[in-house]
Amino acid sequence: MQIEILGTESLGVRGLCTVVRTKDRNVIIDPGVALGFRRHGLMPHPVQVIASERTKGLIADALKDATDVVISHYHGDHIPLVDANPYQLSVKQVVKLCQRPHLWAKGTRDISYNQAHRAKALAESLGRILPVAEGRSDGPLTFSVPVPHGERDSRGGSVMMTRVEEDGEVFVHASDIQMLNDEAIGKIIAWQPNIVLASGPPIYLPSLTLQEQEDALSRILRLAKKVDTLILDHHLMRSKKGERWLNHVSSLTGRKVVCAADFMGCCRNLLEAERVLWYKKLPVPEGWHRAYARGEIDVVSDWSDKASRIRVR
């Protein structure tokens, strides 16, 4: 089994897109990408846009030979969007590539109106039904029943987790559980995985209480004891505080608890957390975002060399 994480916060974008390759299947989970549209009063810096463009290309390449596409839920950083903004993956970019793979999708009964609307729009754009996969299995693939998106009864609704098994190795993709509910942790442990990829808690949010952080830590320690490798990313890595929290958690467990960049052997690239610093180091001309949205800027050609000469940390 080969596991490749294509896009998430420690790799410079929002999302949790992952490819899992077995002898007979090429499975892409959550083929979406986004950037925080506005944070600290600032739109995405061009270095973030470069990362977004790169991730879009990786997703398109992965879809070319995908046998299966899994949709854990319908947030804009996890699926191609009909109404994508310039920093998200548009359905138009991948519609032809999504015709052949088998689709496995989260149901729409327990999600928000906006998510359900996105699901319907995606199905119509693809001209395909999105089969509900919750609780089903197919060969090496098993899908969970819905588990909470973060805390139970939160506005996020629920997500579907994915288990992939080959030759005794088990990988679990636990999208957006955020370590904020016991239900998801119990189901993951029951699946007896070797490797787990999950969203860590959103440490960057002031609304996350110390008690919630302590409860999340307890769940992480419980899970880390049961797996060989625990990969925590996404919400957790949207701030430098979250990165420090991960390092602390890793030191407590005595086990392999890492972010996606660590797992992939890459340098950590927390562009979301570093947006203000990038604006200070490499100012963005007025009107740049409007020009980019109109397709008038080749961001890779114009900004890659500039960015390579600067370190923000």
Residue frames as qw, qx, qy, qz and C-alpha x, y, z in Angstrom:
[[0.000, 0.887, 0.461, 0.000, 0.00, 0.00, 0.00],
 [0.404, 0.137, 0.008, 0.904, 1.24, 3.47, -0.92],
 [0.127, -0.843, -0.477, 0.214, -0.12, 6.57, 0.81],
 [0.371, 0.184, 0.126, 0.902, 0.42, 10.03, -0.67],
 [0.047, -0.772, -0.461, 0.435, -1.03, 13.14, 0.94],
 [0.445, 0.514, 0.369, 0.634, -1.53, 15.70, -1.82],
 [0.029, 0.536, 0.025, 0.844, -2.80, 18.77, -0.02],
 [0.531, -0.695, -0.475, 0.094, -3.31, 19.91, 3.54],
 [0.173, -0.984, -0.005, -0.045, -2.28, 22.74, 5.84],
 [0.591, -0.610, 0.384, 0.361, 1.30, 21.63, 6.52],
 [0.576, 0.154, 0.566, 0.569, 1.69, 21.37, 2.72],
 [0.142, -0.109, 0.172, 0.969, 0.47, 24.94, 2.17],
 [0.362, -0.223, -0.452, -0.784, -3.29, 24.62, 1.48],
 [0.560, -0.088, 0.513, -0.644, -6.57, 23.82, 3.15],
 [0.815, 0.171, -0.371, -0.410, -7.86, 20.29, 2.64],
 [0.596, -0.396, 0.688, -0.124, -7.05, 16.68, 3.40],
 [0.811, 0.460, -0.195, -0.304, -6.69, 15.17, -0.07],
 [0.448, -0.467, 0.762, 0.035, -4.99, 11.78, -0.08],
 [0.744, 0.351, -0.457, -0.339, -4.24, 9.05, -2.60],
 [0.622, -0.349, 0.687, -0.139, -4.03, 5.41, -1.50],
 [0.613, 0.447, -0.551, -0.349, -2.67, 2.90, -3.99],
 [0.750, -0.217, 0.611, -0.129, -3.07, -0.85, -3.59],
 [0.380, -0.117, 0.808, 0.434, -2.29, -3.60, -6.08],
 [0.204, 0.452, 0.798, 0.342, -5.68, -3.21, -7.74],
 [0.041, -0.887, -0.457, -0.042, -7.03, 0.20, -6.70],
 [0.325, 0.157, -0.089, 0.928, -6.00, 3.83, -6.90],
 [0.244, -0.755, -0.607, 0.044, -8.21, 5.61, -4.38],
 [0.188, 0.307, -0.103, 0.927, -8.38, 9.40, -4.09],
 [0.305, -0.635, -0.665, 0.247, -10.07, 10.69, -0.96],
 [0.107, -0.864, -0.265, 0.415, -11.45, 14.23, -0.69],
 [0.554, 0.230, 0.338, 0.725, -10.28, 15.70, -4.03],
 [0.002, 0.940, 0.277, 0.201, -10.62, 19.33, -3.06],
 [0.547, -0.044, -0.177, 0.817, -8.46, 22.30, -2.15],
 [0.076, -0.924, -0.299, -0.227, -9.04, 25.77, -0.75],
 [0.387, 0.169, -0.333, 0.843, -7.34, 28.74, 0.84],
 [0.132, -0.643, -0.552, 0.514, -8.82, 30.77, 3.65],
 [0.330, 0.732, 0.397, 0.444, -10.51, 33.48, 1.58],
 [0.015, 0.786, -0.160, 0.598, -9.79, 36.19, 4.14],
 [0.771, -0.437, -0.360, 0.292, -7.77, 35.91, 7.32],
 [0.446, -0.484, -0.120, 0.744, -6.45, 38.70, 9.51],
 [0.250, 0.822, 0.124, -0.497, -8.13, 41.01, 7.01],
 [0.024, 0.583, -0.633, -0.509, -5.93, 39.70, 4.18],
 [0.890, 0.342, -0.052, -0.299, -6.74, 37.67, 1.08],
 [0.938, -0.102, 0.200, 0.264, -4.44, 34.74, 0.18],
 [0.154, -0.766, 0.438, 0.445, -0.85, 35.74, -0.51],
 [0.659, 0.566, -0.390, -0.304, 0.51, 34.78, -3.96],
 [0.087, 0.407, -0.904, 0.096, 2.79, 32.16, -2.37],
 [0.513, 0.111, 0.735, -0.429, -0.37, 30.47, -1.10],
 [0.703, 0.536, 0.024, -0.468, -1.88, 30.69, -4.55],
 [0.352, 0.547, -0.744, -0.154, 1.18, 28.94, -5.97],
 [0.191, -0.142, 0.933, -0.269, 0.61, 26.10, -3.48],
 [0.624, 0.353, 0.451, -0.532, -3.06, 25.98, -4.47],
 [0.619, 0.593, -0.329, -0.396, -2.24, 25.75, -8.17],
 [0.159, 0.427, -0.890, 0.014, 0.27, 23.00, -7.48],
 [0.365, 0.031, 0.844, -0.393, -2.23, 21.00, -5.44],
 [0.683, 0.470, 0.149, -0.539, -4.92, 21.37, -8.10],
 [0.507, 0.565, -0.598, -0.258, -2.46, 19.91, -10.60],
 [0.039, -0.265, 0.943, -0.200, -1.62, 16.99, -8.30],
 [0.556, 0.226, 0.620, -0.506, -5.31, 16.20, -7.84],
 [0.680, 0.556, -0.137, -0.459, -5.95, 16.30, -11.59],
 [0.331, 0.495, -0.798, -0.087, -2.98, 13.99, -12.20],
 [0.239, -0.105, 0.902, -0.344, -4.20, 11.56, -9.53],
 [0.651, 0.347, 0.370, -0.566, -7.68, 11.48, -11.04],
 [0.485, 0.520, -0.538, -0.453, -6.28, 10.36, -14.40],
 [0.487, 0.158, -0.857, -0.055, -5.67, 6.83, -13.12],
 [0.362, -0.163, 0.618, -0.679, -8.04, 6.77, -10.14],
 [0.268, -0.201, -0.913, -0.234, -10.28, 3.72, -9.76],
 [0.348, -0.667, -0.650, 0.104, -12.20, 5.19, -6.83],
 [0.057, 0.437, -0.122, 0.889, -13.08, 8.67, -5.59],
 [0.402, -0.510, -0.707, 0.280, -14.24, 9.10, -2.00],
 [0.086, -0.583, -0.026, -0.807, -16.09, 12.16, -0.67],
 [0.320, -0.176, -0.766, 0.530, -16.08, 12.34, 3.13],
 [0.034, 0.732, 0.517, -0.442, -18.35, 15.41, 3.26],
 [0.419, 0.685, 0.427, 0.415, -19.20, 18.47, 1.22],
 [0.250, -0.855, 0.002, 0.455, -17.16, 21.36, 2.57],
 [0.523, 0.845, -0.065, -0.091, -15.43, 23.45, -0.07],
 [0.024, -0.743, 0.667, 0.051, -11.91, 22.28, 0.77],
 [0.528, -0.170, 0.829, -0.067, -12.82, 18.60, 0.27],
 [0.609, 0.455, 0.645, 0.079, -14.66, 18.47, -3.08],
 [0.213, 0.140, 0.424, 0.869, -14.55, 20.09, -6.51],
 [0.140, 0.553, 0.503, -0.649, -17.04, 22.96, -6.49],
 [0.365, 0.666, 0.566, 0.321, -19.51, 24.22, -9.05],
 [0.004, 0.968, 0.117, 0.221, -19.19, 27.76, -7.69],
 [0.781, -0.237, -0.108, 0.567, -15.49, 27.61, -6.83],
 [0.042, -0.972, 0.104, 0.208, -13.64, 30.82, -6.07],
 [0.538, 0.735, -0.412, 0.028, -10.23, 31.31, -7.76],
 [0.072, -0.585, 0.760, -0.275, -8.42, 29.51, -4.92],
 [0.715, -0.048, 0.618, -0.325, -10.57, 26.36, -4.92],
 [0.188, -0.074, 0.885, 0.419, -10.81, 23.40, -7.29],
 [0.555, 0.283, -0.023, -0.782, -13.57, 23.90, -9.85],
 [0.775, 0.188, 0.588, -0.135, -15.65, 21.01, -11.15],
 [0.620, 0.759, -0.073, -0.185, -14.91, 22.31, -14.65],
 [0.056, 0.739, -0.669, -0.048, -11.22, 21.49, -14.16],
 [0.187, -0.268, 0.941, -0.085, -11.84, 17.80, -13.38],
 [0.739, 0.191, 0.237, -0.600, -15.28, 16.90, -14.78],
 [0.760, 0.412, -0.444, -0.237, -13.90, 14.66, -17.54],
 [0.262, 0.399, -0.830, 0.289, -11.49, 12.98, -15.13],
 [0.381, -0.101, 0.681, -0.617, -14.34, 12.06, -12.78],
 [0.744, 0.172, -0.228, -0.604, -16.34, 10.04, -15.32],
 [0.685, 0.216, -0.693, -0.058, -14.51, 6.71, -14.98],
 [0.130, 0.207, -0.818, 0.520, -13.74, 6.19, -11.26],
 [0.439, -0.528, -0.724, -0.069, -16.24, 4.57, -8.94],
 [0.125, -0.549, 0.175, -0.807, -17.73, 7.17, -6.59],
 [0.516, -0.398, -0.710, 0.266, -18.22, 6.64, -2.87],
 [0.018, -0.517, -0.002, -0.856, -19.98, 9.51, -1.14],
 [0.007, 0.146, 0.663, -0.734, -21.20, 10.76, 2.20],
 [0.019, -0.623, -0.761, -0.180, -24.98, 10.82, 2.47],
 [0.036, 0.373, 0.060, 0.925, -26.90, 14.08, 2.76],
 [0.472, -0.614, -0.599, -0.204, -29.43, 13.32, 5.49],
 [0.582, -0.707, -0.270, 0.298, -27.56, 14.85, 8.42],
 [0.495, -0.042, 0.098, 0.862, -25.71, 17.79, 6.91],
 [0.069, 0.544, 0.193, -0.814, -26.42, 21.48, 6.42],
 [0.577, 0.721, 0.317, -0.216, -28.48, 22.91, 3.60],
 [0.196, 0.844, -0.408, -0.288, -25.34, 24.38, 2.02],
 [0.281, -0.368, 0.871, 0.161, -23.57, 21.03, 2.02],
 [0.574, 0.356, 0.731, -0.091, -26.60, 19.26, 0.59],
 [0.457, 0.839, 0.059, -0.290, -26.84, 21.93, -2.11],
 [0.021, 0.708, -0.650, -0.274, -23.16, 21.40, -3.01],
 [0.457, -0.072, 0.885, 0.048, -23.72, 17.64, -3.22],
 [0.581, 0.606, 0.517, -0.166, -26.65, 18.09, -5.60],
 [0.314, 0.883, -0.196, -0.287, -24.76, 20.61, -7.73],
 [0.194, -0.541, 0.786, 0.226, -21.72, 18.33, -7.92],
 [0.544, 0.174, 0.821, 0.006, -23.82, 15.35, -9.02],
 [0.521, 0.771, 0.301, -0.208, -25.58, 17.42, -11.67],
 [0.143, 0.850, -0.415, -0.292, -22.30, 18.81, -13.00],
 [0.248, -0.371, 0.879, 0.170, -20.75, 15.36, -13.23],
 [0.686, 0.146, -0.396, -0.593, -23.93, 13.88, -14.67],
 [0.518, 0.055, -0.845, 0.119, -23.61, 11.05, -12.16],
 [0.700, -0.629, -0.220, -0.256, -25.32, 9.81, -9.04],
 [0.064, 0.578, -0.667, 0.466, -23.24, 10.11, -5.85],
 [0.752, -0.247, -0.598, -0.125, -23.85, 6.67, -4.28],
 [0.496, -0.716, 0.289, -0.397, -24.15, 6.76, -0.49],
 [0.636, 0.322, -0.678, 0.179, -21.27, 4.66, 0.84],
 [0.336, -0.525, 0.508, -0.595, -21.85, 4.98, 4.59],
 [0.729, -0.225, 0.551, -0.338, -21.50, 1.61, 6.31],
 [0.904, 0.404, -0.031, -0.139, -20.57, -0.19, 3.09],
 [0.506, -0.521, 0.608, 0.322, -17.52, -2.22, 2.06],
 [0.799, 0.589, -0.030, -0.117, -16.00, -3.08, -1.29],
 [0.787, 0.378, -0.308, 0.378, -12.81, -5.12, -1.58],
 [0.552, -0.001, -0.420, 0.721, -10.11, -3.29, 0.41],
 [0.081, -0.340, 0.039, -0.936, -12.42, -0.34, 1.14],
 [0.299, -0.563, -0.752, 0.167, -14.70, 0.10, 4.14],
 [0.030, -0.480, -0.055, -0.875, -16.67, 3.25, 4.95],
 [0.076, -0.169, -0.731, 0.657, -17.93, 4.31, 8.35],
 [0.087, -0.788, -0.602, -0.096, -21.41, 5.32, 9.32],
 [0.105, 0.813, -0.006, 0.573, -21.57, 9.09, 9.91],
 [0.598, -0.396, -0.396, 0.574, -19.46, 10.45, 12.76],
 [0.072, -0.937, -0.231, 0.252, -19.48, 14.04, 14.05],
 [0.504, 0.613, -0.021, 0.608, -17.63, 16.77, 12.21],
 [0.056, 0.453, -0.426, 0.781, -15.85, 17.97, 15.33],
 [0.239, -0.018, 0.710, -0.662, -18.11, 18.14, 18.35],
 [0.039, 0.413, 0.902, 0.117, -21.38, 16.22, 18.31],
 [0.061, 0.818, 0.561, -0.107, -24.38, 18.33, 17.30],
 [0.221, -0.506, 0.146, 0.821, -22.14, 21.03, 15.87],
 [0.498, 0.684, 0.040, -0.532, -23.08, 23.02, 12.78],
 [0.080, 0.523, -0.751, -0.396, -20.56, 20.99, 10.76],
 [0.880, 0.123, -0.150, -0.434, -22.86, 17.96, 10.72],
 [0.843, -0.277, 0.459, 0.050, -21.09, 14.67, 10.12],
 [0.279, 0.657, -0.627, -0.311, -18.38, 13.07, 8.00],
 [0.992, 0.074, -0.004, -0.105, -17.61, 9.63, 6.62],
 [0.328, -0.678, 0.639, 0.154, -14.31, 7.92, 7.43],
 [0.821, 0.438, -0.317, -0.185, -12.52, 5.52, 5.08],
 [0.658, -0.471, 0.586, 0.054, -10.56, 2.35, 5.85],
 [0.702, 0.563, -0.400, -0.172, -8.20, 0.77, 3.30],
 [0.722, -0.440, 0.533, -0.019, -6.58, -2.61, 3.93],
 [0.780, 0.516, -0.346, -0.070, -3.97, -4.55, 2.02],
 [0.724, 0.242, -0.563, 0.316, -1.70, -7.40, 3.14],
 [0.620, -0.451, -0.514, 0.385, -2.39, -6.80, 6.81],
 [0.238, -0.081, -0.124, 0.960, -1.73, -3.06, 6.65],
 [0.019, -0.763, -0.644, -0.046, -4.66, -0.78, 7.47],
 [0.183, 0.066, -0.002, 0.981, -4.90, 2.94, 6.72],
 [0.025, -0.737, -0.660, 0.146, -7.73, 5.12, 8.01],
 [0.130, 0.296, 0.147, 0.935, -8.62, 8.54, 6.64],
 [0.209, -0.636, -0.675, 0.312, -10.60, 10.32, 9.36],
 [0.210, 0.439, 0.231, 0.842, -11.53, 13.58, 7.74],
 [0.180, -0.501, -0.013, -0.846, -12.43, 16.57, 9.94],
 [0.655, -0.502, -0.564, 0.031, -13.16, 14.68, 13.16],
 [0.024, 0.779, -0.217, 0.588, -10.84, 17.21, 14.86],
 [0.444, 0.020, -0.765, 0.466, -10.33, 14.87, 17.85],
 [0.255, -0.208, 0.255, -0.909, -13.39, 16.52, 19.41],
 [0.808, -0.146, 0.016, -0.571, -15.64, 13.49, 19.81],
 [0.467, -0.353, 0.802, -0.120, -15.26, 10.03, 21.32],
 [0.836, 0.338, 0.328, -0.282, -17.46, 8.32, 18.75],
 [0.637, 0.704, -0.310, -0.056, -14.98, 8.66, 15.90],
 [0.042, -0.637, 0.750, -0.175, -12.04, 7.58, 18.05],
 [0.674, -0.112, 0.671, -0.287, -13.83, 4.42, 19.13],
 [0.842, 0.485, 0.157, -0.175, -14.65, 3.48, 15.55],
 [0.409, 0.762, -0.502, 0.028, -11.08, 4.08, 14.38],
 [0.271, -0.492, 0.797, -0.223, -9.62, 1.91, 17.12],
 [0.797, 0.116, 0.521, -0.283, -12.12, -0.85, 16.33],
 [0.749, 0.641, -0.116, -0.123, -10.79, -0.85, 12.75],
 [0.820, -0.380, 0.281, 0.323, -7.30, -1.73, 14.08],
 [0.553, 0.821, -0.071, 0.124, -5.30, 0.59, 11.79],
 [0.766, -0.101, -0.030, 0.634, -1.54, 0.88, 11.44],
 [0.242, 0.014, 0.101, 0.965, -1.68, 4.42, 10.05],
 [0.043, 0.785, 0.603, -0.140, -4.29, 7.10, 10.70],
 [0.202, 0.183, 0.147, 0.951, -4.63, 10.49, 9.00],
 [0.166, -0.745, -0.642, 0.067, -7.01, 12.86, 10.77],
 [0.035, 0.752, 0.020, 0.658, -7.75, 16.50, 11.31],
 [0.416, -0.152, -0.600, 0.666, -6.36, 17.71, 14.61],
 [0.124, -0.774, -0.539, 0.306, -8.20, 20.16, 16.87],
 [0.300, 0.766, 0.194, 0.535, -8.63, 23.76, 15.67],
 [0.558, -0.420, -0.303, 0.648, -6.21, 25.31, 18.15],
 [0.228, 0.164, 0.169, 0.945, -6.30, 28.56, 16.17],
 [0.295, -0.622, -0.477, -0.546, -9.92, 29.24, 17.16],
 [0.078, -0.345, 0.485, -0.800, -10.39, 31.37, 20.30],
 [0.737, -0.238, -0.038, -0.631, -13.69, 29.54, 20.87],
 [0.820, 0.021, -0.567, 0.074, -11.86, 26.25, 21.56],
 [0.535, -0.775, 0.169, -0.291, -11.71, 26.06, 25.34],
 [0.012, -0.584, 0.790, -0.187, -8.83, 24.71, 27.42],
 [0.672, -0.066, 0.658, -0.334, -11.09, 21.86, 28.49],
 [0.836, 0.502, 0.078, -0.208, -11.79, 20.97, 24.87],
 [0.388, 0.718, -0.575, 0.058, -8.06, 21.04, 24.15],
 [0.304, -0.418, 0.807, -0.286, -7.38, 18.75, 27.10],
 [0.804, 0.174, 0.472, -0.316, -10.13, 16.36, 25.98],
 [0.723, 0.646, -0.211, -0.124, -8.67, 16.34, 22.46],
 [0.105, 0.654, -0.733, 0.155, -5.24, 15.59, 23.89],
 [0.587, -0.189, 0.718, -0.323, -6.68, 12.67, 25.87],
 [0.856, 0.400, 0.226, -0.237, -8.24, 11.23, 22.70],
 [0.516, 0.732, -0.445, -0.010, -5.00, 11.63, 20.77],
 [0.163, -0.531, 0.800, -0.225, -2.99, 9.85, 23.46],
 [0.749, 0.050, 0.578, -0.321, -5.57, 7.05, 23.50],
 [0.811, 0.564, 0.032, -0.152, -5.40, 6.65, 19.73],
 [0.279, 0.776, -0.565, 0.029, -1.63, 7.01, 19.46],
 [0.458, -0.401, 0.770, -0.189, -1.15, 3.99, 21.73],
 [0.782, 0.232, 0.544, -0.197, -3.09, 1.85, 19.24],
 [0.714, 0.697, 0.063, 0.025, -1.37, 2.77, 15.95],
 [0.772, -0.040, 0.110, 0.624, 2.11, 2.83, 14.50],
 [0.248, 0.056, 0.156, 0.954, 1.74, 6.27, 12.90],
 [0.055, 0.789, 0.567, -0.231, -0.76, 9.02, 13.70],
 [0.298, 0.209, 0.265, 0.893, -0.83, 11.91, 11.22],
 [0.041, -0.773, -0.518, 0.363, -2.57, 15.04, 12.53],
 [0.264, 0.037, 0.306, 0.914, -3.05, 18.01, 10.24],
 [0.049, -0.636, -0.604, -0.477, -5.72, 20.21, 8.61],
 [0.304, -0.883, -0.214, -0.288, -7.45, 22.38, 11.28],
 [0.740, -0.566, -0.049, 0.359, -4.56, 21.86, 13.72],
 [0.624, -0.109, 0.228, 0.739, -1.92, 23.28, 11.40],
 [0.197, 0.816, 0.348, 0.417, -3.62, 26.59, 10.60],
 [0.220, -0.941, 0.145, -0.212, -1.53, 28.36, 13.23],
 [0.387, 0.519, -0.660, 0.380, 1.97, 28.28, 14.67],
 [0.494, -0.366, 0.540, -0.575, 0.33, 27.58, 18.03],
 [0.946, 0.088, 0.071, -0.304, -1.14, 24.43, 16.51],
 [0.710, 0.487, -0.474, 0.183, 2.29, 23.40, 15.24],
 [0.004, -0.498, 0.677, -0.542, 3.77, 23.84, 18.72],
 [0.749, -0.178, 0.348, -0.535, 0.84, 21.88, 20.16],
 [0.933, 0.266, -0.213, -0.117, 1.57, 19.01, 17.77],
 [0.459, 0.519, -0.616, 0.374, 5.23, 18.97, 18.76],
 [0.338, -0.400, 0.591, -0.613, 4.24, 18.87, 22.43],
 [0.894, -0.005, 0.148, -0.422, 1.76, 16.05, 21.87],
 [0.814, 0.404, -0.414, 0.053, 4.37, 14.07, 19.97],
 [0.186, 0.504, -0.683, 0.494, 6.81, 14.40, 22.88],
 [0.578, -0.277, 0.468, -0.608, 4.16, 13.10, 25.31],
 [0.923, 0.123, -0.035, -0.362, 3.19, 9.99, 23.38],
 [0.442, -0.477, 0.741, 0.169, 6.56, 8.42, 22.74],
 [0.657, 0.344, 0.657, 0.135, 5.01, 7.27, 19.47],
 [0.280, 0.064, 0.466, 0.837, 5.08, 8.55, 15.90],
 [0.147, 0.816, 0.511, -0.228, 2.71, 11.52, 15.88],
 [0.355, -0.154, 0.353, 0.852, 3.46, 13.77, 12.91],
 [0.427, 0.625, 0.118, -0.643, 1.92, 16.18, 10.43],
 [0.832, 0.501, 0.234, -0.037, 1.42, 15.41, 6.74],
 [0.361, 0.852, -0.377, 0.053, 4.60, 17.18, 5.66],
 [0.369, -0.563, 0.730, -0.116, 6.64, 15.11, 8.13],
 [0.807, 0.101, 0.570, -0.120, 5.01, 11.92, 6.85],
 [0.729, 0.673, 0.118, 0.032, 5.72, 12.85, 3.24],
 [0.749, -0.158, 0.124, 0.631, 9.33, 13.78, 3.99],
 [0.274, 0.705, 0.214, 0.618, 8.79, 17.45, 3.10],
 [0.188, 0.037, -0.360, 0.913, 9.55, 20.69, 4.90],
 [0.011, 0.667, 0.672, -0.321, 6.58, 22.05, 6.80],
 [0.136, 0.205, 0.334, 0.910, 4.95, 24.84, 4.82],
 [0.066, -0.618, -0.705, 0.341, 2.32, 26.45, 7.05],
 [0.171, 0.269, 0.292, 0.902, 1.37, 29.23, 4.66],
 [0.341, -0.718, -0.497, -0.348, -2.02, 29.80, 6.26],
 [0.608, -0.664, -0.263, 0.348, -0.34, 30.48, 9.60],
 [0.515, -0.290, 0.144, 0.794, 2.28, 32.70, 7.96],
 [0.319, 0.737, 0.482, 0.349, 0.01, 34.90, 5.82],
 [0.161, -0.981, -0.062, 0.089, 0.68, 38.13, 7.73],
 [0.554, -0.559, 0.401, 0.469, 4.43, 37.50, 7.65],
 [0.559, 0.260, 0.579, 0.533, 4.38, 36.91, 3.91],
 [0.169, 0.901, 0.340, 0.210, 2.55, 40.17, 3.33],
 [0.336, -0.899, 0.146, 0.239, 5.22, 41.96, 5.35],
 [0.576, -0.365, 0.550, 0.482, 8.13, 40.29, 3.58],
 [0.221, 0.091, 0.706, 0.667, 6.67, 40.32, 0.07],
 [0.310, 0.426, 0.311, -0.791, 3.98, 43.01, -0.39],
 [0.382, 0.412, 0.790, 0.246, 1.17, 42.37, -2.84],
 [0.028, 0.033, 0.249, 0.967, 0.31, 45.09, -5.39],
 [0.423, 0.345, 0.421, -0.724, -3.14, 46.64, -5.19],
 [0.689, 0.434, -0.136, -0.564, -5.55, 44.94, -7.59],
 [0.065, 0.392, -0.906, -0.148, -3.48, 41.76, -7.80],
 [0.358, 0.134, 0.888, -0.256, -6.29, 39.45, -6.64],
 [0.576, 0.601, 0.240, -0.499, -8.78, 40.89, -9.11],
 [0.383, 0.644, -0.553, -0.365, -6.27, 40.44, -11.93],
 [0.103, -0.228, 0.968, -0.021, -5.57, 36.85, -10.85],
 [0.495, 0.331, 0.699, -0.396, -9.30, 36.07, -10.73],
 [0.576, 0.684, -0.016, -0.448, -9.62, 37.37, -14.30],
 [0.919, 0.142, 0.281, 0.238, -6.83, 35.03, -15.43],
 [0.367, 0.908, -0.127, 0.154, -4.43, 37.87, -16.21],
 [0.203, -0.772, 0.582, -0.153, -1.58, 36.67, -13.97],
 [0.855, 0.139, -0.493, 0.087, 0.69, 33.64, -14.21],
 [0.546, -0.792, 0.183, -0.204, 1.34, 33.40, -10.49],
 [0.927, -0.195, 0.155, 0.281, 3.94, 30.65, -10.75],
 [0.642, 0.457, 0.073, 0.611, 6.12, 32.54, -13.24],
 [0.008, 0.819, -0.007, 0.573, 5.70, 35.88, -11.52],
 [0.508, -0.737, 0.217, -0.390, 6.16, 34.91, -7.87],
 [0.973, -0.139, -0.137, 0.126, 8.09, 31.64, -7.51],
 [0.629, 0.346, -0.259, 0.646, 11.53, 33.23, -7.78],
 [0.171, -0.656, 0.187, -0.711, 10.59, 36.05, -5.42],
 [0.809, -0.487, 0.032, -0.329, 9.29, 33.63, -2.82],
 [0.936, 0.040, -0.227, 0.265, 12.30, 31.32, -3.07],
 [0.429, 0.460, -0.315, 0.711, 14.57, 34.12, -1.93],
 [0.330, -0.521, 0.245, -0.748, 12.60, 34.78, 1.26],
 [0.447, -0.223, -0.840, 0.214, 12.21, 32.91, 4.52],
 [0.346, -0.660, -0.160, -0.647, 9.44, 34.15, 6.76],
 [0.798, -0.509, -0.321, 0.038, 10.29, 32.23, 9.91]]
